[in-house]
Amino acid sequence: MDPDETVAPPRSSLLPRLLLVPLLWSGLALGALPRGGSPQRVLYDLLSEQQLLEAEDLSLTLLQGGRLGPLSLPPDLPDLDPECRELLLDFANSSAELTGCIVRGARPVRLCQTCFPLFQQVASKMDNISRAVGNTSESHSCARSLLMSDRMQIVLILSEFFNSTWQKANCANCLTNKSEELSNSTVYFLDLFNHTLTCFEHNLQGSTYSLLQLRNYSEVCKNCREAYKNLSSLYSEMQKMNELENKAEPGRHLCIDVEDAMNITRKLWSRTFNCSVPCSDTVPVIAVSVFILFLPVVFYLSSFLHSEQKKRKLILRLASGHEEKSTAIF
């Protein structure tokens, strides 16, 4: 070894000297150390140039979150292992896709029919996080880190938001039992809905399709009446079937996609186009109404006839009694 070469002390021996640096600076500020020399001169008296550079490197390392070998930060900081971080990233990407789908399908409502694959994907990613794969301690630690390590519990909040939105929309009513695809009744209803809107569009009079500028919709009312009646009848049947299947849960709605589609069609038909559909039960309704109106007349007439009959019987009895008395006298 070269005798002129300076041997750098180990980093562990530098730590006590490193901790003296802020004390020296504070001592200079308070006047505890001599003012004759500069702060740099005082530091050079204690540490060599190489030691100062190494101390500066160590200070920067501490500020940047580095570790000092055995005197490192605690190993139980909330740092995720690669597998757990991959699960979190999968959930984040799936959640972003589902959120975008929900917002894009907000108006007109296309939530259930377009977002159900993404909802199933998010539910699967959440199951992967919450489920202890292989019942290993690492998987339990991952679930605790992502779901229960802080007060906010952001992953749980996001998952509950998706589940709540799905339940409020009642999307299960539009899907098959396994929620893998749209039910046959929903597909048929959406086909009729699209057919009705197409009929509206083709029969609009004028060169523009702006509904606010058009005024005469007689062709729409005449040519699209059958399509509108079919759609309305199917919606009523779906409502009845839903009530029968959910007797234990009164007030259970159809899925929001079907309800919104029917509301849009009814507003266009009655408010925008000012059309009407003659009720097929008009004759029975009129007959029942006339019968109810004539009930009081029948009641009073029968009462009058009955009272007149009683009066006649009473007069006849009085007359016959008077004749009997006259015969007895003579």
Solvent accessible surface area in square Angstrom, and as a share of the most:
residue,aa,sasa,rsa
1,M,190,0.85
2,D,78,0.40
3,P,127,0.80
4,D,127,0.66
5,E,108,0.48
6,T,91,0.53
7,V,102,0.58
8,A,42,0.33
9,P,31,0.20
10,P,91,0.57
11,R,132,0.48
12,S,78,0.50
13,S,48,0.31
14,L,1,0.01
15,L,36,0.18
16,P,80,0.50
17,R,100,0.37
18,L,15,0.07
19,L,109,0.54
20,L,82,0.41
21,V,33,0.19
22,P,82,0.51
23,L,114,0.57
24,L,28,0.14
25,W,116,0.41
26,S,52,0.34
27,G,11,0.11
28,L,31,0.16
29,A,83,0.64
30,L,151,0.75
31,G,32,0.31
32,A,82,0.63
33,L,52,0.26
34,P,102,0.64
35,R,189,0.69
36,G,81,0.78
37,G,33,0.32
38,S,56,0.36
39,P,42,0.27
40,Q,104,0.46
41,R,129,0.47
42,V,28,0.16
43,L,18,0.09
44,Y,97,0.37
45,D,100,0.52
46,L,95,0.47
47,L,7,0.04
48,S,49,0.32
49,E,111,0.50
50,Q,87,0.38
51,Q,27,0.12
52,L,38,0.19
53,L,104,0.52
54,E,35,0.16
55,A,5,0.04
56,E,96,0.43
57,D,78,0.41
58,L,2,0.01
59,S,38,0.25
60,L,86,0.43
61,T,42,0.24
62,L,81,0.40
63,L,148,0.74
64,Q,148,0.66
65,G,46,0.45
66,G,22,0.22
67,R,143,0.52
68,L,31,0.16
69,G,52,0.50
70,P,130,0.82
71,L,107,0.53
72,S,49,0.32
73,L,83,0.41
74,P,73,0.46
75,P,130,0.82
76,D,120,0.62
77,L,87,0.43
78,P,123,0.78
79,D,113,0.59
80,L,36,0.18
81,D,64,0.33
82,P,117,0.73
83,E,128,0.57
84,C,1,0.01
85,R,124,0.45
86,E,93,0.42
87,L,41,0.20
88,L,53,0.26
89,L,95,0.47
90,D,43,0.22
91,F,4,0.02
92,A,50,0.39
93,N,78,0.40
94,S,3,0.02
95,S,6,0.04
96,A,68,0.53
97,E,86,0.39
98,L,1,0.00
99,T,58,0.33
100,G,21,0.20
101,C,11,0.06
102,I,28,0.14
103,V,103,0.59
104,R,181,0.66
105,G,6,0.06
106,A,58,0.45
107,R,156,0.57
108,P,62,0.39
109,V,17,0.09
110,R,69,0.25
111,L,16,0.08
112,C,0,0.00
113,Q,41,0.18
114,T,72,0.42
115,C,0,0.00
116,F,27,0.11
117,P,70,0.44
118,L,38,0.19
119,F,23,0.10
120,Q,69,0.31
121,Q,71,0.31
122,V,4,0.03
123,A,36,0.28
124,S,55,0.36
125,K,50,0.21
126,M,22,0.10
127,D,70,0.36
128,N,44,0.22
129,I,3,0.01
130,S,56,0.36
131,R,131,0.48
132,A,23,0.18
133,V,89,0.51
134,G,63,0.61
135,N,125,0.64
136,T,61,0.35
137,S,83,0.53
138,E,116,0.52
139,S,21,0.13
140,H,85,0.38
141,S,48,0.31
142,C,11,0.07
143,A,13,0.10
144,R,128,0.47
145,S,39,0.25
146,L,18,0.09
147,L,17,0.08
148,M,115,0.52
149,S,67,0.43
150,D,78,0.40
151,R,215,0.78
152,M,100,0.45
153,Q,61,0.27
154,I,113,0.57
155,V,16,0.09
156,L,49,0.25
157,I,89,0.45
158,L,61,0.31
159,S,11,0.07
160,E,106,0.47
161,F,106,0.44
162,F,3,0.01
163,N,63,0.32
164,S,45,0.29
165,T,29,0.17
166,W,22,0.08
167,Q,139,0.62
168,K,167,0.71
169,A,10,0.07
170,N,12,0.06
171,C,0,0.00
172,A,60,0.47
173,N,45,0.23
174,C,1,0.00
175,L,10,0.05
176,T,48,0.28
177,N,161,0.83
178,K,159,0.67
179,S,25,0.16
180,E,121,0.54
181,E,105,0.47
182,L,39,0.19
183,S,20,0.13
184,N,135,0.69
185,S,52,0.34
186,T,2,0.01
187,V,66,0.38
188,Y,121,0.46
189,F,0,0.00
190,L,20,0.10
191,D,80,0.41
192,L,27,0.13
193,F,4,0.02
194,N,83,0.42
195,H,107,0.48
196,T,1,0.00
197,L,54,0.27
198,T,58,0.34
199,C,20,0.12
200,F,7,0.03
201,E,88,0.39
202,H,140,0.63
203,N,29,0.15
204,L,22,0.11
205,Q,60,0.26
206,G,63,0.61
207,S,117,0.76
208,T,51,0.30
209,Y,135,0.51
210,S,41,0.26
211,L,64,0.32
212,L,154,0.77
213,Q,122,0.54
214,L,16,0.08
215,R,189,0.69
216,N,88,0.45
217,Y,17,0.07
218,S,62,0.40
219,E,61,0.27
220,V,0,0.00
221,C,19,0.11
222,K,128,0.54
223,N,75,0.38
224,C,0,0.00
225,R,77,0.28
226,E,109,0.49
227,A,10,0.08
228,Y,25,0.09
229,K,80,0.34
230,N,69,0.36
231,L,0,0.00
232,S,27,0.17
233,S,62,0.40
234,L,22,0.11
235,Y,13,0.05
236,S,41,0.26
237,E,100,0.45
238,M,20,0.09
239,Q,76,0.34
240,K,132,0.56
241,M,106,0.47
242,N,8,0.04
243,E,116,0.52
244,L,111,0.55
245,E,124,0.56
246,N,30,0.15
247,K,153,0.65
248,A,100,0.77
249,E,91,0.41
250,P,121,0.76
251,G,66,0.64
252,R,93,0.34
253,H,118,0.53
254,L,9,0.04
255,C,0,0.00
256,I,57,0.29
257,D,2,0.01
258,V,1,0.01
259,E,32,0.15
260,D,12,0.06
261,A,1,0.01
262,M,0,0.00
263,N,72,0.37
264,I,44,0.22
265,T,0,0.00
266,R,92,0.33
267,K,106,0.45
268,L,29,0.14
269,W,6,0.02
270,S,58,0.38
271,R,185,0.68
272,T,44,0.25
273,F,6,0.02
274,N,129,0.66
275,C,12,0.07
276,S,81,0.52
277,V,50,0.29
278,P,98,0.61
279,C,84,0.50
280,S,106,0.69
281,D,80,0.42
282,T,62,0.36
283,V,116,0.67
284,P,74,0.47
285,V,89,0.51
286,I,99,0.50
287,A,59,0.45
288,V,87,0.50
289,S,50,0.32
290,V,70,0.40
291,F,132,0.55
292,I,99,0.50
293,L,130,0.65
294,F,112,0.47
295,L,83,0.41
296,P,69,0.43
297,V,85,0.49
298,V,86,0.49
299,F,128,0.53
300,Y,150,0.57
301,L,102,0.51
302,S,59,0.38
303,S,51,0.33
304,F,114,0.47
305,L,104,0.52
306,H,106,0.47
307,S,45,0.29
308,E,55,0.25
309,Q,101,0.45
310,K,122,0.52
311,K,117,0.50
312,R,171,0.62
313,K,106,0.45
314,L,104,0.52
315,I,109,0.55
316,L,123,0.61
317,R,174,0.63
318,L,119,0.59
319,A,49,0.38
320,S,55,0.35
321,G,28,0.27
322,H,127,0.57
323,E,116,0.52
324,E,123,0.55
325,K,142,0.60
326,S,41,0.26
327,T,104,0.60
328,A,88,0.68
329,I,143,0.73
330,F,212,0.88
